[in-house]
Amino acid sequence: MNHLLRIPVLVSRAFSSSARQLKNKVPEAQKLFQADNGLPVHIKGGTFDVVLYRATMTLTLGGTFYSLYWLLIASMPQKKA
């Protein structure tokens, strides 16, 4: 029965903010993103950012052209059979 009384204490320790200290990574990120290396800020994060940027641009351009294609199709008069 004694071990059941300790469960709330153990659970509160697991979620306590003093249980583990996290390192502040903001200064490192600031150095990375404020470095003058000629890259735009949206791709300074590395390979993942470049891939994400290119995928976004591809989907955006593809969607734009797809919309324009169907707008063109919709604007053409229908052929009478």
TORPA-4810 file (N, C-alpha, C, O; in nm, 3 decimals):
<nodes>
NODE_1_0.083_-0.119_0.000_0.000_0.000_0.000_0.087_0.126_0.000_0.047_0.230_-0.052_M
NODE_2_0.204_0.115_0.058_0.292_0.231_0.067_0.341_0.276_-0.071_0.356_0.396_-0.095_N
NODE_3_0.364_0.181_-0.162_0.410_0.216_-0.295_0.301_0.288_-0.376_0.332_0.365_-0.466_H
NODE_4_0.174_0.264_-0.344_0.066_0.335_-0.412_0.058_0.481_-0.370_0.012_0.566_-0.447_L
NODE_5_0.102_0.510_-0.248_0.099_0.648_-0.201_0.210_0.732_-0.264_0.201_0.855_-0.267_L
NODE_6_0.315_0.666_-0.316_0.426_0.739_-0.377_0.402_0.771_-0.524_0.478_0.850_-0.581_R
NODE_7_0.302_0.716_-0.587_0.277_0.738_-0.730_0.253_0.887_-0.762_0.313_0.937_-0.857_I
NODE_8_0.169_0.959_-0.688_0.152_1.101_-0.721_0.282_1.182_-0.712_0.302_1.275_-0.790_P
NODE_9_0.367_1.148_-0.619_0.495_1.218_-0.604_0.584_1.189_-0.724_0.647_1.280_-0.777_V
NODE_10_0.590_1.064_-0.769_0.672_1.028_-0.883_0.620_1.091_-1.012_0.699_1.135_-1.095_L
NODE_11_0.489_1.097_-1.027_0.430_1.158_-1.146_0.459_1.307_-1.148_0.492_1.362_-1.253_V
NODE_12_0.447_1.373_-1.036_0.474_1.517_-1.033_0.621_1.546_-1.057_0.654_1.650_-1.114_S
NODE_13_0.710_1.458_-1.016_0.853_1.478_-1.044_0.882_1.463_-1.193_0.968_1.533_-1.247_R
NODE_14_0.813_1.372_-1.259_0.837_1.350_-1.401_0.798_1.473_-1.484_0.860_1.499_-1.587_A
NODE_15_0.698_1.548_-1.440_0.652_1.664_-1.514_0.700_1.796_-1.455_0.657_1.902_-1.499_F
NODE_16_0.785_1.789_-1.357_0.834_1.910_-1.294_0.934_1.981_-1.385_1.008_1.916_-1.459_S
NODE_17_0.935_2.113_-1.380_1.027_2.188_-1.464_1.170_2.181_-1.411_1.265_2.206_-1.486_S
NODE_18_1.186_2.147_-1.285_1.322_2.139_-1.230_1.381_2.000_-1.245_1.496_1.977_-1.206_S
NODE_19_1.304_1.906_-1.300_1.354_1.770_-1.315_1.467_1.765_-1.418_1.567_1.696_-1.398_A
NODE_20_1.450_1.837_-1.528_1.555_1.842_-1.630_1.566_1.984_-1.683_1.466_2.052_-1.707_R
NODE_21_1.686_2.025_-1.701_1.710_2.160_-1.752_1.736_2.153_-1.902_1.817_2.072_-1.947_Q
NODE_22_1.669_2.237_-1.978_1.688_2.242_-2.121_1.787_2.353_-2.155_1.788_2.458_-2.093_L
NODE_23_1.869_2.326_-2.255_1.967_2.425_-2.298_1.898_2.528_-2.388_1.816_2.492_-2.473_K
NODE_24_1.931_2.653_-2.370_1.876_2.759_-2.451_1.948_2.760_-2.586_2.068_2.789_-2.593_N
NODE_25_1.875_2.729_-2.694_1.934_2.720_-2.827_1.912_2.846_-2.910_1.954_2.852_-3.025_K
NODE_26_1.848_2.945_-2.853_1.816_3.067_-2.928_1.941_3.142_-2.973_1.946_3.183_-3.089_V
NODE_27_2.043_3.162_-2.887_2.162_3.233_-2.935_2.231_3.164_-3.053_2.282_3.231_-3.142_P
NODE_28_2.233_3.030_-3.053_2.293_2.958_-3.165_2.212_2.979_-3.293_2.270_2.998_-3.400_E
NODE_29_2.081_2.975_-3.281_1.995_2.997_-3.398_2.010_3.141_-3.449_2.008_3.163_-3.570_A
NODE_30_2.023_3.236_-3.358_2.042_3.376_-3.400_2.171_3.392_-3.479_2.173_3.462_-3.580_Q
NODE_31_2.278_3.328_-3.433_2.404_3.335_-3.507_2.390_3.275_-3.646_2.443_3.328_-3.743_K
NODE_32_2.319_3.164_-3.655_2.300_3.097_-3.783_2.220_3.184_-3.879_2.259_3.200_-3.995_L
NODE_33_2.109_3.239_-3.834_2.020_3.312_-3.922_2.065_3.456_-3.948_2.022_3.516_-4.046_F
NODE_34_2.151_3.512_-3.863_2.199_3.647_-3.884_2.334_3.651_-3.954_2.386_3.760_-3.982_Q
NODE_35_2.393_3.536_-3.983_2.521_3.532_-4.052_2.506_3.587_-4.193_2.408_3.560_-4.261_A
NODE_36_2.606_3.665_-4.236_2.602_3.724_-4.369_2.674_3.630_-4.466_2.791_3.650_-4.498_D
NODE_37_2.600_3.528_-4.513_2.659_3.432_-4.606_2.593_3.435_-4.743_2.615_3.345_-4.824_N
NODE_38_2.513_3.537_-4.770_2.453_3.554_-4.901_2.329_3.471_-4.927_2.271_3.479_-5.036_G
NODE_39_2.285_3.390_-4.832_2.166_3.308_-4.850_2.043_3.380_-4.797_2.052_3.453_-4.697_L
NODE_40_1.929_3.362_-4.862_1.805_3.416_-4.805_1.771_3.344_-4.674_1.811_3.230_-4.653_P
NODE_41_1.700_3.411_-4.589_1.675_3.357_-4.455_1.593_3.228_-4.460_1.606_3.143_-4.372_V
NODE_42_1.509_3.211_-4.563_1.424_3.092_-4.568_1.498_2.966_-4.608_1.440_2.858_-4.604_H
NODE_43_1.625_2.976_-4.648_1.701_2.854_-4.677_1.830_2.845_-4.596_1.916_2.762_-4.626_I
NODE_44_1.846_2.928_-4.495_1.965_2.923_-4.411_1.966_2.804_-4.316_2.070_2.772_-4.258_K
NODE_45_1.852_2.740_-4.299_1.842_2.629_-4.205_1.907_2.501_-4.252_1.926_2.409_-4.172_G
NODE_46_1.941_2.491_-4.380_2.008_2.371_-4.429_1.930_2.302_-4.539_1.843_2.360_-4.603_G
NODE_47_1.963_2.176_-4.559_1.908_2.097_-4.668_1.756_2.082_-4.656_1.685_2.092_-4.755_T
NODE_48_1.708_2.057_-4.536_1.564_2.039_-4.518_1.488_2.164_-4.559_1.382_2.155_-4.620_F
NODE_49_1.540_2.281_-4.526_1.474_2.406_-4.564_1.473_2.425_-4.715_1.374_2.473_-4.771_D
NODE_50_1.582_2.387_-4.781_1.588_2.399_-4.927_1.487_2.306_-4.993_1.417_2.346_-5.085_V
NODE_51_1.480_2.182_-4.945_1.385_2.085_-5.001_1.242_2.132_-4.976_1.158_2.125_-5.066_V
NODE_52_1.214_2.180_-4.858_1.080_2.229_-4.826_1.043_2.350_-4.911_0.930_2.361_-4.958_L
NODE_53_1.138_2.440_-4.933_1.114_2.558_-5.016_1.084_2.517_-5.160_0.989_2.566_-5.220_Y
NODE_54_1.165_2.427_-5.214_1.145_2.385_-5.353_1.015_2.307_-5.371_0.948_2.323_-5.473_R
NODE_55_0.979_2.225_-5.274_0.852_2.152_-5.282_0.735_2.249_-5.277_0.637_2.233_-5.350_A
NODE_56_0.744_2.350_-5.193_0.638_2.449_-5.182_0.624_2.527_-5.313_0.512_2.550_-5.361_T
NODE_57_0.736_2.568_-5.370_0.731_2.643_-5.495_0.678_2.556_-5.609_0.603_2.605_-5.693_M
NODE_58_0.716_2.429_-5.613_0.667_2.339_-5.716_0.516_2.320_-5.706_0.445_2.328_-5.807_T
NODE_59_0.467_2.297_-5.584_0.323_2.281_-5.565_0.247_2.409_-5.599_0.138_2.405_-5.657_L
NODE_60_0.304_2.523_-5.563_0.239_2.650_-5.592_0.230_2.676_-5.742_0.124_2.712_-5.793_T
NODE_61_0.342_2.658_-5.812_0.341_2.681_-5.956_0.255_2.578_-6.028_0.181_2.611_-6.121_L
NODE_62_0.264_2.452_-5.985_0.181_2.349_-6.046_0.033_2.377_-6.027_-0.045_2.363_-6.120_G
NODE_63_-0.006_2.417_-5.908_-0.145_2.451_-5.881_-0.192_2.572_-5.960_-0.307_2.576_-6.005_G
NODE_64_-0.104_2.670_-5.977_-0.139_2.788_-6.055_-0.164_2.752_-6.201_-0.263_2.794_-6.260_T
NODE_65_-0.072_2.675_-6.258_-0.089_2.635_-6.398_-0.210_2.544_-6.417_-0.279_2.553_-6.518_F
NODE_66_-0.235_2.457_-6.322_-0.351_2.369_-6.328_-0.480_2.452_-6.325_-0.574_2.424_-6.399_Y
NODE_67_-0.485_2.552_-6.239_-0.602_2.639_-6.232_-0.621_2.718_-6.361_-0.733_2.732_-6.410_S
NODE_68_-0.511_2.770_-6.416_-0.520_2.844_-6.541_-0.564_2.755_-6.657_-0.639_2.799_-6.743_L
NODE_69_-0.518_2.631_-6.658_-0.559_2.537_-6.761_-0.710_2.514_-6.758_-0.776_2.521_-6.861_Y
NODE_70_-0.764_2.489_-6.638_-0.909_2.463_-6.629_-0.990_2.590_-6.651_-1.104_2.584_-6.696_W
NODE_71_-0.933_2.705_-6.620_-1.000_2.830_-6.652_-1.009_2.849_-6.803_-1.111_2.895_-6.855_L
NODE_72_-0.902_2.813_-6.873_-0.903_2.819_-7.019_-1.004_2.721_-7.078_-1.078_2.756_-7.170_L
NODE_73_-1.007_2.600_-7.026_-1.103_2.499_-7.074_-1.246_2.547_-7.048_-1.332_2.530_-7.135_I
NODE_74_-1.272_2.605_-6.933_-1.407_2.651_-6.900_-1.449_2.770_-6.984_-1.568_2.792_-7.004_A
NODE_75_-1.353_2.848_-7.033_-1.388_2.967_-7.109_-1.413_2.937_-7.257_-1.465_3.022_-7.329_S
NODE_76_-1.378_2.819_-7.303_-1.401_2.782_-7.442_-1.547_2.741_-7.463_-1.606_2.677_-7.376_M
NODE_77_-1.604_2.778_-7.575_-1.744_2.736_-7.600_-1.749_2.585_-7.622_-1.657_2.525_-7.678_P
NODE_78_-1.858_2.526_-7.579_-1.874_2.382_-7.595_-1.914_2.351_-7.739_-1.987_2.427_-7.802_Q
NODE_79_-1.864_2.240_-7.790_-1.899_2.199_-7.926_-2.038_2.136_-7.925_-2.072_2.058_-7.835_K
NODE_80_-2.118_2.170_-8.024_-2.251_2.113_-8.032_-2.241_1.982_-8.110_-2.177_1.975_-8.215_K
NODE_81_-2.305_1.880_-8.056_-2.297_1.748_-8.118_-2.401_1.726_-8.223_-2.406_1.618_-8.284_A
</nodes>
